[in-house]
Amino acid sequence: MQEKGASPGRTLRVVAVLLVLTGLGTAAFWVAFFADYEAQQVGYLAQRCAGWFLWERSFPLADGWAALACVLGGVGLWRRRTWGAAWAWVAAGALVFLGLMDFLFFAQNGLYWPVTAEVALEAAIHLWVTGFGLATLFLVWRHRAALGL
């Protein structure tokens, strides 16, 4: 009996592309953050929560790890290598962890309301990394046989 939905190869390629885009997007976020570093210190979120800027500054290394894992996972899945699944799972776990940490910080500090463009962007990032991380865990596991696992 054949599974319904997209073929494993197509699904893994879509996940691969989204992983690479997520990794590159994460790098772009930090380039923009540090390019306008002074403005970040006095921006809307920094004004709303005294600890936000310090909190945000603690993420580049962990986000860098997640971005690297995303790119390696994406390349490996695209090439249908078993190591692609391993890196995709590393990336997925890192994304879920980072998304949940951000969500809890914003929720505990009342930063989701009122909604501004900056808050909407942050919320979209939190939803993306958490949701895409969970989807990646599930989809790569589901189609692991296509990778020889």
C-alpha positions as CSV (number, residue, x, y, z in Angstrom):
1,M,0.0,0.0,0.0
2,Q,1.4,3.4,-1.1
3,E,1.4,6.3,1.3
4,K,-0.8,9.3,0.4
5,G,0.8,12.6,-0.1
6,A,4.1,13.8,-1.6
7,S,6.8,11.3,-2.5
8,P,9.6,10.9,0.1
9,G,12.1,12.3,-2.4
10,R,10.0,15.4,-3.0
11,T,9.3,15.9,0.7
12,L,12.9,15.6,1.7
13,R,13.9,18.1,-1.0
14,V,11.4,20.6,0.2
15,V,12.7,20.2,3.8
16,A,16.2,20.5,2.5
17,V,15.5,23.8,0.8
18,L,13.7,25.1,3.8
19,L,16.5,24.1,6.1
20,V,19.1,25.9,4.0
21,L,16.8,29.0,3.8
22,T,16.3,28.9,7.5
23,G,20.1,28.7,8.1
24,L,20.8,31.6,5.7
25,G,17.9,33.6,7.2
26,T,19.3,33.1,10.7
27,A,22.7,34.4,9.5
28,A,21.0,37.4,7.8
29,F,19.2,38.2,11.1
30,W,22.4,38.5,12.9
31,V,24.1,40.5,10.2
32,A,21.2,43.0,10.4
33,F,21.3,42.9,14.2
34,F,25.0,43.8,14.4
35,A,24.9,46.2,11.5
36,D,22.5,48.3,13.5
37,Y,23.8,47.4,17.0
38,E,23.3,50.8,18.6
39,A,19.7,51.0,17.5
40,Q,19.1,47.6,18.9
41,Q,20.1,48.8,22.4
42,V,17.4,51.5,22.4
43,G,14.8,49.9,20.1
44,Y,11.2,49.1,21.0
45,L,11.9,45.7,22.6
46,A,14.8,47.1,24.6
47,Q,12.6,49.9,25.9
48,R,9.8,47.4,26.8
49,C,12.1,45.1,28.7
50,A,15.4,46.0,30.3
51,G,16.7,42.5,29.9
52,W,15.8,42.0,26.3
53,F,19.0,43.4,24.8
54,L,21.2,41.3,27.1
55,W,19.0,38.2,26.4
56,E,19.2,38.8,22.6
57,R,23.0,39.2,22.7
58,S,23.3,35.7,24.3
59,F,22.0,34.0,21.1
60,P,24.5,34.4,18.3
61,L,26.6,31.3,19.2
62,A,23.6,29.0,19.6
63,D,21.9,30.5,16.5
64,G,25.1,30.0,14.6
65,W,25.2,26.3,15.6
66,A,21.5,25.9,14.5
67,A,22.2,27.7,11.2
68,L,25.3,25.5,10.5
69,A,23.2,22.4,11.3
70,C,20.4,23.7,9.0
71,V,22.7,24.2,6.1
72,L,24.5,20.8,6.6
73,G,21.2,19.0,7.0
74,G,19.7,20.7,4.0
75,V,22.7,19.8,1.8
76,G,22.8,16.3,3.1
77,L,19.0,15.7,2.5
78,W,19.2,17.2,-1.0
79,R,22.0,14.8,-1.8
80,R,20.1,12.0,0.0
81,R,23.0,11.2,2.3
82,T,22.4,9.5,5.7
83,W,24.4,12.2,7.4
84,G,21.8,14.7,6.1
85,A,19.2,13.1,8.3
86,A,21.5,13.3,11.3
87,W,22.2,17.0,10.7
88,A,18.5,17.7,10.0
89,W,17.6,16.2,13.4
90,V,20.4,18.3,15.1
91,A,19.0,21.4,13.4
92,A,15.4,20.5,14.3
93,G,16.2,20.0,17.9
94,A,18.2,23.3,18.0
95,L,15.3,25.2,16.3
96,V,12.7,23.8,18.7
97,F,14.8,24.6,21.7
98,L,15.6,28.2,20.5
99,G,12.0,28.8,19.6
100,L,10.6,27.7,22.9
101,M,13.2,29.7,24.8
102,D,12.3,32.8,22.8
103,F,8.5,32.1,23.3
104,L,8.8,31.7,27.0
105,F,11.0,34.9,27.4
106,F,8.5,37.0,25.4
107,A,5.5,35.5,27.1
108,Q,6.9,36.0,30.6
109,N,7.9,39.6,29.9
110,G,4.7,40.6,28.1
111,L,6.5,41.4,24.9
112,Y,3.9,39.9,22.5
113,W,1.5,42.8,23.2
114,P,1.0,45.4,21.8
115,V,1.8,44.0,18.4
116,T,4.1,46.2,16.4
117,A,6.0,45.3,13.2
118,E,9.0,44.3,15.3
119,V,6.9,42.1,17.6
120,A,5.2,40.5,14.7
121,L,8.5,39.7,13.1
122,E,9.8,38.2,16.3
123,A,6.6,36.2,16.8
124,A,6.8,34.9,13.2
125,I,10.4,33.8,13.8
126,H,9.4,32.0,17.1
127,L,6.5,30.2,15.3
128,W,8.7,29.3,12.3
129,V,11.6,27.8,14.1
130,T,9.4,25.9,16.6
131,G,6.9,24.6,14.0
132,F,9.5,24.0,11.2
133,G,11.7,22.2,13.7
134,L,8.9,19.9,14.8
135,A,7.9,19.3,11.2
136,T,11.5,18.5,10.3
137,L,11.8,15.9,13.1
138,F,8.6,14.2,11.9
139,L,9.1,14.4,8.1
140,V,12.8,13.2,8.1
141,W,11.9,10.4,10.5
142,R,8.9,9.4,8.4
143,H,11.0,9.3,5.2
144,R,14.2,8.0,6.6
145,A,14.0,4.8,4.5
146,A,14.5,7.0,1.4
147,L,17.9,7.9,3.0
148,G,18.8,4.3,3.7
149,L,18.0,4.5,7.4
